[in-house]
């Protein structure tokens, strides 16, 4: 595609996004009225402050965190993600950023520690305090909400890790994989925080095939890792470029090191409340890139959902970053 075609495409995507109720472009501006994201999760309306203009990636709400929370919402009626199974479980969130994913687990009864680097903690603490107060005010006397607290964690820092008192029942993280030099510290942190019964739930958006391939090599060398098929995700909050992985420490007698679909007995619990469809994609690691019309739908003249507006805005931003005007 030539420069003119790329610019035309970018303008079209921005027009689509700005025409929706969710003003994607406005939300990218750091002003008192436009720097918050409203997100409906597990029957609660949450509000997350963000600062997209800061120099730290952790101060922006990224889409993979929403996909993970909506995955929990879809699969919480029965099975391993039901409140009866999660009540009181210890959860640590890595690279929490604005704190979206951690609230998904806390709303299901978990005791969550949301962690990030020092620079991100003030914004994270503000979101945790605001949303915790709102949840408790709306549900006085209810014990369905677990707890969520904030702690500093630099990956690989032994003192930070020791202070958190591992192992945890669950380790979660979204969009923590974006640069190759972070993969090894992340791996060592995951290993240090895990026990034999720890479940790791990670979500991320494919941005670099090199990082993606290196990540898979590290994971399948150390964990039994399964890719969650899109049929198990929320029907709207999903995208071909966003994947969820469930992992556990690999046992010495493990026979397979490949990334597999979620087909085990433990995964059957997840699908009990789904529509009964067992069809899944065979190539679970074949991540496709963003497309304007993912299913051939005609978006012209339609009122977009907030989620689709986010995705079109994200694609426009990516194209705008990559395009070179000559």
N, C-alpha and C positions, 0 to 999 in steps of 0.2 A: 504494500500500500504506500502511495507517495505521501508527501507532507500535507498536501491539500486534503487528501482523503482522511489522513489521521486527524487533522484538525477538525474536519467536518464531523467525524465520528465522536471526538471529544465534546464538541459543542452539543451534539445530539444527546449524549449521555448526561451531560450536566443539565440540559433542559428537562430531560425526563426526571432526573433526581430533584431538581428545584421545583418542579410542578407538583410533587407529592406533598402530603401533609407534613411528612418528616423532612425538614429543610436541611439536606445534607451539607450544602455549602455553608449555610449559616452556622451549623454545628462545628465547622472547622475553624471558626473565628473565636478567639478567646475574649469574650465579653460576658458581663454578668448575666445576660439574658439568653445566651446561646451556647454556653459551655457545659451544659448538662444533658444527659441522655436519660430519657424515661423508658423503663423496661418492665413489662409485665411478666412476672415469674411466679409460678406456683400459687396463684391467687393473690399476689401482692403487687402493688405498683411501687417499684423501686426507682430511685433517682441517683444517678452517678455523675458527680462532677468530673470533668476532664479538662485537660489543658493541651490541646493538640499543637500549640505553638511553643511548647517547652522543648528543651534539647534532649529530653529523655523519652524513649518510646513507651515507657510504662505509664505515661500520663494520658493515654488515649484509650478509649473503649474499643477493642478490636472484636471483629465479628465471631471469631472462633469461641470466645467466651460465651456469647449468646447461644451458639449452637450446642455447647456442652450443657448449659443450664436447661435449654429446651429439650435436650435428650433426657435429662433427669426427670423433667416434668412429664414427658410422655411415658416413661417407664417406671413411675413411682407407685403405681397402684398395687403391684404385686412384685414379688421377687427381691433380688438383692438390693434394689434401690428404693424399696418401700420404707416409710418412716419406722415401721416396727423392726426392720432389720438394721436401720442406720442409727437409731436412737442411741446417743452416747458414744458413737464411734469417733475416734480421734483422726482428724484430717489435717493435712498441711497443704497449703496452696503455694506453689512456687511461682515467682514472677507475677504476683497477684495484680500489679498495676492498679487499676481503679477498683478492683475487688468483686467483679461481677460473679465469677465462677464460685468463689468461696461462699457467697450468699445462697447459691443453689444447694449446696450441701448443708449449710446451717438451717435453711428452711425445712429440711427433711430430718432435723433433729441432731445433726452432728455437731461436735465441738471442734471448731475450725481455727487454725492459726494461719493467717494470711501473711505471707512474707514477701519482701522485696528489698531493694537497695535503699540506702539512707535517703537519697534524693526524692524517692517516690513516697516515702512513708507519710509525710504530712497530708497529701491528697488522699492516700489510702485510708488513713485514720479518720479524716473528715467524712468519707463515704461510709465507713463502717459505723461511726457514731450516729450519723443522720439516719441511715436506714434501719439500724437496730432500734433506735428510739421510735421510729415510725411503726415498725412491726409490733413492738411491745405495746404501744399506745392503741393500736388497732385491735390487738388481741390480749387484753389484760387478763392475767391469771392463766393463760394458756401455756402448756408445757411442750407444745409442738415445735417451737423454735429452740434450736440448740444454743450455741454461742459462737462468737467470732471475735478474735483478738488479733492484734497486729504485732509483728516482730521483724527485726532486721535479719536478713540472711544473704550473705554473699556466697555464691556457690563455691564449694570446696573449702570454705572456712571451717576448720575443725572445731574451733571454740563456739562459733554460732550454732553449728550442728549439735554439739554436745548440750548446749543450753536448751535446746528444743526437746530433749528427752525422747529420742527415737527408740524403737520403731513406731510407725503410725499404721493405723488400719487402712487409710487411703492417702495417696499422694495425688494431687491434681495440679494441672497447669494448662494454660492455653496461650498459644503464640509465644512459647518460650524458645522455639527453634527457629532462628532466623539468620544466624551467622555461624560459620563452621568453627571458629575459635572458641565458641561457647559450648560446643557439644561435649567435649571431654569434662569440663567442670560440672556440667549438668549431669552427665552420667555418674560421676563420682558422688555427687550429692544424692542422686536417686538411690544409689547403692547404700550409702551411709544412713539414709532415712528409712530404708526398707527392712522388713523382717520376712520370715517365711510365709506369713499370711497377708502381707501387704498387697493391696490392689492399687495399681497406678493407672490413672485415667488422664490422658493427655489429648488436647485438641490443638490443631495448628493448621495454618493456611499455607499451601505450597507457594513459595516465592522463588526458590532456587532449586533446580534439579540436582545440582552438586551437593548442596546441603542435605537435601532429602535423601539421596543415595547413601551419603556418609552416615546420616542419622540411622537409617535402617540397618546398616552394617553393624553399628555399635549396639543397637537394641537387640537384634537377633543373636548377637554373641553373648548377651548377658541376661536376656529376659525371654520368657514365653509371651510373645506379643501377638495380639489379635486386632485386626482392623474392624471397627464397627461398620457394618453395611449401612448404606443410606436408608434402606427400608426400615431400620430400627430407629432412625432419627425422626425428629419432628417434621411433619410434612412440609412446612414452610421454611423453617429455620435450618436449612441445609444448602450446600452448594458443592459442585464437583471438585472445587479446589480446596475444600475444607474437610479434613479427616479427623476422626476420633480413634484413639488407640487405647486398648486395655491391656495391661501387662502385669506379670508377676516374675519374681526372681526365677531364673532357670534352675531346675534341679539337675543334679549330675547325671541322672539317667535319662534326661530328655533326649528323644530320638530325632526331633525335628527342630531346625533353626529358622524355618521360613515364617514370614508374616502370613497368618492365616485369617480367614473369616471367622467371625464369632459363631461357632457351631456346637460348642461343648454343652454339657448339661447345665453348667452355670449360666450359659447364655440363653437357654430355653426359658429361664425365669424372666429375662428381659422381654421376650417376645410374647408372653402369655396374654398381654393386653393389646397386642397389635391386631392387625386386620386378618391374621391367619396366613398371610402370604409368606412363603419360605424362600422366595426367589431372591438371590443375592448376586452381585457382580462377581465373576470369577477372578478378574484381575484387580485385586483389592488395592494394589499400589499404583495403579494407572491413574494418576491425577491429571485431570483435564484442566485447561486454563479457562478463565472467565470468558463467557460469551454473552452477546447482547440478547439473544433469544435462545435461552437454554433448551426450551422445548418447542421452539418454532412459534411461540406465541407472538401475537401482534400487540405491542405495547402502546402504539400510537392512540391517543385519545382515552386511554384507560387510566383509572385512578390507582396508583401503585400503593402497595403496602409499605410500611416503614422498612421492612426487611429488604424488599426489592430495591427500594430507593437507596439503601445503604450499599447494596451490591453494585448498582449502576454507578454510584458515586465513587466506589472503590476502583472500579475498572477505569473510569475516566481519570482518576488521580494517577493510576499506574501508567496509562498511556501518556498522560501529560508529563510524567517523569521521564519516560523513555524517548519521547519524540524529540528529534533534533531538527531545528529549522535551518535550512540552507538557502 
